[in-house]
Amino acid sequence: MKRNWFSRYTGIRNRGINPKGFHVSQIKFYVLLLPLSALMLLPILFIFSSAFKPPDELFAFPPRFLVVNPTLKNFSDLFSKMSNAGIPVSRYLFNSILITLVTVAASILVSSAAAYSLSKKRFKLKRILFAVNNVALMFVPVAVTIPRFLVIERLNLLNTFWVHILPVLAMPVGLFLLKQFIDGIPDEVIEAAQIDGASDWWIYWRIILPMIQPALATIAILTFQAAWNNAEISTLYINNESLRNLAFYLSTLTTTATGANAVAGQGVAAAAALIMFLPNLIIFIFLQRQVMSTMSHSGLK
């Protein structure tokens, strides 16, 4: 069998971009990437470690990164405060789950439909609209707090359930990623479906969505994090306690505990932080392969 150019010039058999087996030539990548991976895992390890630290280790000086004598007292204190709340914690949890599910589904639908229109359809102001979306990427959320409040007030969304969902639907980064991903779909595929009499809705549902599943998984993760961890909306726009979410409840619970007892409050806050972090970690573990595929396909062309 004739050797390829890689074998001729290096003397090493080409095993592909992502070979299944191990080769000695891969050692240099492990030497570089393993220390970086360990460094990136440190914040996650710290969150888990802090949640099980007793008070003397939480306030130890110099600070200890890893827990020495793990304890479950932080979680017992947190659940004890939850049980003594005026409104059952199950109400906050139900609100968070419902808000997150509806927001993720609606965000995927809106972002993918808009991305398909900007990528494959022809209409006036197409480039200007996409440029406006890219400009919106430069603004941090705190910079638009006042304009957002005024818009929500004019739409009569204050103290309603929809105020949790509608502001999160407009995700400039989601539209950008999906549009770049759809740009990689050949126009010939769309044209062939149109020749066969397929409608825009059929093309979008049967062709576009199945071909952009990795990008949809990425948008699902980003939207999930934005909705699940969002305590700002319950703070600024909601007065009815039964409409607030779990993130707000845990933040106020830990703030109250810290004010009453700084030592116990830090333990409760660490346990609450771990509880809020776990769903984000779980969903990323299940969808991380799709996220990596999105990052490799949606770069600037």
ZAMARGU-4260 file (C-alpha; in steps of 0.2 Angstrom, whole numbers, plus 5000, padded with zeros to 4 digits):
<rodrens>
0) 5000/5000/5000 | 5007/5017/4995 | 5011/5028/5010 | 5003/5045/5011 | 5012/5062/5013
5) 5012/5061/5032 | 5020/5044/5032 | 5033/5049/5020 | 5039/5064/5029 | 5037/5059/5047
10) 5039/5041/5046 | 5023/5039/5057 | 5007/5031/5051 | 4993/5044/5049 | 4980/5038/5062
15) 4967/5052/5058 | 4963/5068/5067 | 4955/5059/5082 | 4962/5042/5082 | 4954/5029/5093
20) 4970/5021/5099 | 4985/5029/5108 | 5001/5033/5099 | 5018/5039/5106 | 5016/5055/5096
25) 5001/5061/5106 | 5011/5062/5122 | 5016/5081/5118 | 4997/5085/5118 | 4994/5076/5135
30) 5009/5086/5142 | 5001/5102/5137 | 4983/5099/5140 | 4982/5089/5156 | 4989/5103/5167
35) 4977/5115/5158 | 4962/5103/5162 | 4967/5102/5180 | 4968/5121/5181 | 4951/5123/5174
40) 4944/5109/5186 | 4949/5119/5201 | 4934/5130/5202 | 4922/5115/5201 | 4932/5106/5214
45) 4932/5121/5226 | 4913/5122/5225 | 4911/5104/5230 | 4924/5106/5243 | 4917/5122/5251
50) 4900/5114/5252 | 4906/5101/5264 | 4918/5111/5275 | 4914/5114/5293 | 4914/5132/5300
55) 4932/5131/5306 | 4938/5127/5289 | 4928/5139/5280 | 4936/5153/5291 | 4953/5145/5292
60) 4968/5156/5289 | 4977/5153/5278 | 4962/5147/5268 | 4961/5128/5264 | 4957/5123/5246
65) 4951/5106/5250 | 4940/5100/5264 | 4949/5090/5278 | 4935/5085/5289 | 4919/5084/5278
70) 4902/5087/5286 | 4884/5087/5280 | 4879/5101/5293 | 4879/5114/5280 | 4865/5105/5270
75) 4855/5101/5286 | 4856/5119/5291 | 4850/5124/5273 | 4836/5112/5273 | 4831/5117/5290
80) 4829/5135/5285 | 4819/5129/5270 | 4807/5120/5280 | 4804/5135/5291 | 4800/5146/5276
85) 4782/5154/5274 | 4780/5148/5257 | 4785/5130/5253 | 4802/5128/5244 | 4793/5116/5232
90) 4784/5131/5225 | 4800/5140/5221 | 4807/5124/5213 | 4792/5121/5203 | 4793/5139/5196
95) 4811/5137/5192 | 4808/5121/5183 | 4794/5127/5173 | 4802/5144/5169 | 4818/5135/5163
100) 4809/5122/5152 | 4798/5135/5144 | 4812/5147/5141 | 4824/5134/5134 | 4810/5127/5122
105) 4805/5145/5116 | 4822/5151/5115 | 4827/5137/5103 | 4812/5139/5092 | 4814/5158/5091
110) 4833/5158/5088 | 4833/5144/5076 | 4819/5152/5065 | 4827/5169/5065 | 4844/5161/5061
115) 4836/5151/5047 | 4828/5167/5040 | 4845/5177/5041 | 4855/5163/5033 | 4844/5156/5019
120) 4831/5169/5015 | 4832/5185/5005 | 4824/5201/5011 | 4828/5219/5014 | 4838/5225/5029
125) 4844/5207/5032 | 4862/5212/5034 | 4857/5227/5045 | 4847/5216/5057 | 4861/5204/5059
130) 4873/5218/5062 | 4861/5225/5076 | 4862/5207/5084 | 4881/5207/5083 | 4881/5225/5091
135) 4870/5218/5105 | 4884/5206/5109 | 4895/5220/5116 | 4883/5225/5129 | 4884/5217/5146
140) 4867/5214/5155 | 4870/5228/5168 | 4871/5241/5155 | 4853/5238/5149 | 4845/5236/5166
145) 4836/5253/5165 | 4830/5252/5147 | 4824/5234/5150 | 4814/5239/5165 | 4806/5253/5155
150) 4801/5241/5141 | 4794/5228/5153 | 4784/5241/5162 | 4777/5248/5146 | 4772/5230/5141
155) 4763/5227/5158 | 4774/5212/5162 | 4778/5218/5180 | 4774/5205/5193 | 4768/5192/5180
160) 4775/5175/5176 | 4780/5180/5158 | 4793/5192/5164 | 4804/5177/5168 | 4803/5171/5150
165) 4801/5185/5137 | 4817/5195/5142 | 4828/5179/5141 | 4822/5174/5123 | 4832/5188/5115
170) 4850/5180/5116 | 4861/5188/5103 | 4875/5174/5106 | 4862/5161/5102 | 4856/5169/5086
175) 4874/5172/5081 | 4880/5154/5084 | 4865/5146/5075 | 4866/5158/5060 | 4884/5153/5058
180) 4880/5135/5059 | 4866/5136/5046 | 4878/5145/5034 | 4887/5129/5033 | 4872/5120/5026
185) 4873/5119/5007 | 4861/5130/4998 | 4858/5116/4986 | 4849/5106/4999 | 4837/5119/5002
190) 4834/5122/4983 | 4831/5103/4980 | 4818/5103/4993 | 4810/5119/4986 | 4809/5111/4969
195) 4801/5096/4976 | 4787/5107/4983 | 4793/5109/5001 | 4787/5124/5011 | 4798/5135/5022
200) 4790/5127/5037 | 4794/5109/5031 | 4812/5114/5026 | 4814/5122/5043 | 4807/5107/5053
205) 4813/5092/5043 | 4830/5098/5036 | 4837/5113/5046 | 4833/5107/5064 | 4840/5089/5062
210) 4856/5096/5054 | 4859/5109/5067 | 4857/5098/5083 | 4874/5102/5090 | 4871/5120/5089
215) 4854/5118/5097 | 4862/5108/5111 | 4873/5123/5114 | 4859/5136/5114 | 4850/5124/5126
220) 4864/5125/5138 | 4866/5144/5137 | 4848/5147/5139 | 4847/5134/5154 | 4860/5143/5163
225) 4853/5160/5160 | 4835/5155/5166 | 4840/5143/5180 | 4853/5155/5189 | 4843/5171/5186
230) 4838/5179/5202 | 4838/5197/5195 | 4821/5195/5187 | 4813/5190/5204 | 4822/5204/5213
235) 4818/5218/5201 | 4801/5214/5192 | 4792/5202/5204 | 4783/5207/5221 | 4772/5192/5222
240) 4782/5179/5232 | 4773/5164/5224 | 4780/5169/5207 | 4798/5170/5212 | 4811/5156/5207
245) 4823/5145/5217 | 4838/5156/5213 | 4830/5171/5221 | 4824/5161/5236 | 4842/5153/5240
250) 4850/5170/5238 | 4839/5178/5250 | 4840/5163/5262 | 4858/5164/5262 | 4859/5183/5264
255) 4847/5182/5279 | 4857/5168/5287 | 4873/5177/5284 | 4866/5193/5293 | 4860/5183/5308
260) 4875/5172/5310 | 4890/5175/5298 | 4898/5158/5302 | 4882/5147/5299 | 4878/5159/5284
265) 4894/5155/5275 | 4890/5136/5276 | 4872/5138/5270 | 4878/5149/5256 | 4891/5136/5251
270) 4878/5122/5251 | 4866/5132/5241 | 4879/5137/5228 | 4882/5118/5225 | 4864/5114/5223
275) 4862/5128/5210 | 4878/5123/5201 | 4874/5104/5200 | 4860/5105/5186 | 4872/5116/5175
280) 4886/5103/5177 | 4874/5088/5173 | 4867/5096/5158 | 4884/5101/5151 | 4891/5083/5154
285) 4877/5076/5144 | 4878/5088/5130 | 4897/5093/5130 | 4900/5083/5114 | 4887/5093/5104
290) 4895/5109/5111 | 4912/5105/5105 | 4905/5101/5088 | 4896/5118/5088 | 4912/5127/5092
295) 4922/5119/5078 | 4908/5123/5065 | 4902/5141/5070 | 4918/5151/5069 | 4919/5166/5058
300) 4921/5162/5040
</rodrens>
